[in-house]
Amino acid sequence: MNNKIVDFQAGKENQLHKRKEAKLDEMRQAFRLARGEADKAAANSSISKKKNRKSKK
């Protein structure tokens, strides 16, 4: 039989961290939407994407 040690605690902590980050992102999104910043952020991101598409010659 293999004598490999399985560390369940590290996997559990990683999973909890991902859940907390997802929850935090949802809360940030909700606050931005409540303040009306979601439209501004979307507009700014589309503008910045257009700037990045220009080829440098």
Z-matrix of the N, CA and C atoms (Angstrom, degrees):
N
C 1 1.438
C 2 1.523 1 109.29
N 3 1.316 2 115.88 1 145.13
C 4 1.464 3 120.85 2 179.99
C 5 1.517 4 110.61 3 -73.60
N 6 1.309 5 115.89 4 143.71
C 7 1.455 6 121.65 5 178.62
C 8 1.529 7 111.01 6 -103.14
N 9 1.320 8 117.28 7 37.56
C 10 1.452 9 121.49 8 179.83
C 11 1.523 10 109.12 9 -79.24
N 12 1.313 11 114.50 10 138.58
C 13 1.458 12 120.64 11 179.28
C 14 1.528 13 108.06 12 -98.54
N 15 1.307 14 115.18 13 129.38
C 16 1.454 15 120.78 14 179.25
C 17 1.521 16 107.98 15 -104.29
N 18 1.328 17 116.04 16 124.57
C 19 1.458 18 121.53 17 -178.66
C 20 1.526 19 109.30 18 -100.20
N 21 1.320 20 115.77 19 94.67
C 22 1.454 21 120.69 20 -179.37
C 23 1.524 22 111.51 21 -73.98
N 24 1.303 23 117.58 22 -28.54
C 25 1.460 24 121.49 23 -176.95
C 26 1.532 25 110.85 24 -64.70
N 27 1.314 26 117.77 25 -41.46
C 28 1.468 27 120.80 26 -179.96
C 29 1.524 28 110.37 27 -63.68
N 30 1.317 29 117.77 28 -41.97
C 31 1.454 30 121.30 29 177.98
C 32 1.513 31 111.86 30 -65.17
N 33 1.328 32 115.86 31 -38.16
C 34 1.460 33 120.96 32 179.64
C 35 1.532 34 110.53 33 -66.24
N 36 1.330 35 116.54 34 -42.97
C 37 1.459 36 120.79 35 179.56
C 38 1.528 37 110.78 36 -63.81
N 39 1.325 38 117.05 37 -40.01
C 40 1.454 39 121.48 38 178.34
C 41 1.524 40 110.43 39 -62.69
N 42 1.316 41 116.89 40 -43.66
C 43 1.462 42 122.28 41 179.20
C 44 1.530 43 110.89 42 -63.66
N 45 1.326 44 117.33 43 -43.45
C 46 1.464 45 121.34 44 178.77
C 47 1.524 46 111.22 45 -63.84
N 48 1.326 47 116.49 46 -39.17
C 49 1.458 48 120.49 47 178.84
C 50 1.529 49 110.37 48 -63.11
N 51 1.320 50 116.87 49 -43.14
C 52 1.464 51 120.64 50 178.90
C 53 1.522 52 111.07 51 -63.51
N 54 1.320 53 117.64 52 -39.83
C 55 1.462 54 120.90 53 178.33
C 56 1.526 55 111.31 54 -64.76
N 57 1.334 56 116.47 55 -42.37
C 58 1.460 57 120.14 56 179.07
C 59 1.520 58 111.22 57 -63.84
N 60 1.329 59 116.79 58 -41.28
C 61 1.461 60 120.73 59 178.38
C 62 1.525 61 110.93 60 -63.93
N 63 1.325 62 117.47 61 -41.30
C 64 1.462 63 121.19 62 179.17
C 65 1.523 64 110.62 63 -64.44
N 66 1.326 65 116.35 64 -41.59
C 67 1.463 66 120.67 65 179.09
C 68 1.523 67 110.32 66 -65.32
N 69 1.317 68 117.14 67 -41.12
C 70 1.453 69 121.69 68 178.53
C 71 1.523 70 110.88 69 -63.77
N 72 1.318 71 117.52 70 -41.68
C 73 1.460 72 120.64 71 177.59
C 74 1.526 73 111.37 72 -63.05
N 75 1.336 74 117.13 73 -39.86
C 76 1.460 75 120.42 74 177.61
C 77 1.526 76 111.16 75 -63.78
N 78 1.331 77 116.67 76 -40.60
C 79 1.460 78 120.40 77 179.02
C 80 1.522 79 110.78 78 -65.55
N 81 1.330 80 117.15 79 -42.79
C 82 1.462 81 120.70 80 177.83
C 83 1.527 82 110.66 81 -60.56
N 84 1.329 83 115.80 82 -43.82
C 85 1.460 84 120.86 83 179.18
C 86 1.525 85 110.29 84 -61.09
N 87 1.327 86 117.52 85 -43.06
C 88 1.462 87 121.80 86 -179.05
C 89 1.528 88 110.97 87 -64.54
N 90 1.320 89 117.45 88 -41.34
C 91 1.458 90 120.30 89 178.78
C 92 1.526 91 111.20 90 -66.31
N 93 1.319 92 116.18 91 -41.42
C 94 1.462 93 119.27 92 178.51
C 95 1.528 94 110.72 93 -63.48
N 96 1.312 95 115.70 94 -41.48
C 97 1.456 96 120.16 95 178.92
C 98 1.520 97 110.44 96 -64.32
N 99 1.326 98 117.11 97 -41.17
C 100 1.464 99 121.20 98 179.87
C 101 1.529 100 111.42 99 -65.37
N 102 1.306 101 117.22 100 -33.12
C 103 1.466 102 120.75 101 179.53
C 104 1.524 103 112.34 102 -87.30
N 105 1.323 104 116.94 103 -6.25
C 106 1.455 105 120.74 104 179.86
C 107 1.505 106 113.68 105 80.63
N 108 1.311 107 117.46 106 18.52
C 109 1.463 108 120.80 107 -179.24
C 110 1.519 109 112.42 108 -87.93
N 111 1.305 110 118.49 109 -10.19
C 112 1.459 111 120.69 110 -177.03
C 113 1.519 112 110.36 111 -63.32
N 114 1.336 113 116.94 112 -40.25
C 115 1.453 114 120.14 113 179.69
C 116 1.524 115 111.50 114 -67.69
N 117 1.331 116 116.38 115 -39.99
C 118 1.456 117 120.24 116 178.95
C 119 1.525 118 111.06 117 -65.25
N 120 1.324 119 116.81 118 -41.77
C 121 1.459 120 120.99 119 -178.97
C 122 1.525 121 110.23 120 -65.78
N 123 1.321 122 117.42 121 -40.07
C 124 1.459 123 120.98 122 178.75
C 125 1.524 124 110.43 123 -65.43
N 126 1.321 125 116.78 124 -40.81
C 127 1.461 126 120.44 125 179.18
C 128 1.523 127 110.87 126 -65.55
N 129 1.325 128 116.87 127 -42.66
C 130 1.462 129 120.33 128 -179.71
C 131 1.517 130 111.65 129 -66.36
N 132 1.315 131 117.81 130 -37.46
C 133 1.460 132 119.95 131 -178.83
C 134 1.525 133 110.71 132 -69.42
N 135 1.331 134 117.92 133 -35.60
C 136 1.459 135 119.90 134 178.81
C 137 1.525 136 110.36 135 -69.90
N 138 1.339 137 116.74 136 -34.86
C 139 1.455 138 119.81 137 178.16
C 140 1.527 139 110.13 138 -67.77
N 141 1.323 140 116.49 139 -43.66
C 142 1.457 141 119.53 140 -178.64
C 143 1.520 142 111.26 141 -67.44
N 144 1.319 143 117.45 142 -32.52
C 145 1.464 144 119.98 143 177.73
C 146 1.516 145 110.41 144 -66.57
N 147 1.324 146 116.98 145 -37.69
C 148 1.453 147 120.45 146 179.07
C 149 1.529 148 110.50 147 -65.46
N 150 1.313 149 117.00 148 -37.55
C 151 1.452 150 120.38 149 178.64
C 152 1.529 151 110.76 150 -65.32
N 153 1.307 152 117.87 151 -36.32
C 154 1.452 153 121.74 152 -177.12
C 155 1.524 154 112.30 153 -75.66
N 156 1.323 155 118.15 154 -16.61
C 157 1.456 156 120.83 155 -177.19
C 158 1.517 157 112.60 156 -79.11
N 159 1.311 158 117.40 157 -17.14
C 160 1.465 159 120.02 158 -178.75
C 161 1.522 160 109.67 159 -65.06
N 162 1.312 161 114.54 160 134.41
C 163 1.463 162 118.34 161 179.34
C 164 1.522 163 109.27 162 -84.20
N 165 1.296 164 114.29 163 142.65
C 166 1.465 165 120.31 164 179.01
C 167 1.519 166 108.36 165 -94.10
N 168 1.325 167 114.89 166 125.55
C 169 1.482 168 119.04 167 -178.69
C 170 1.495 169 111.02 168 -118.31
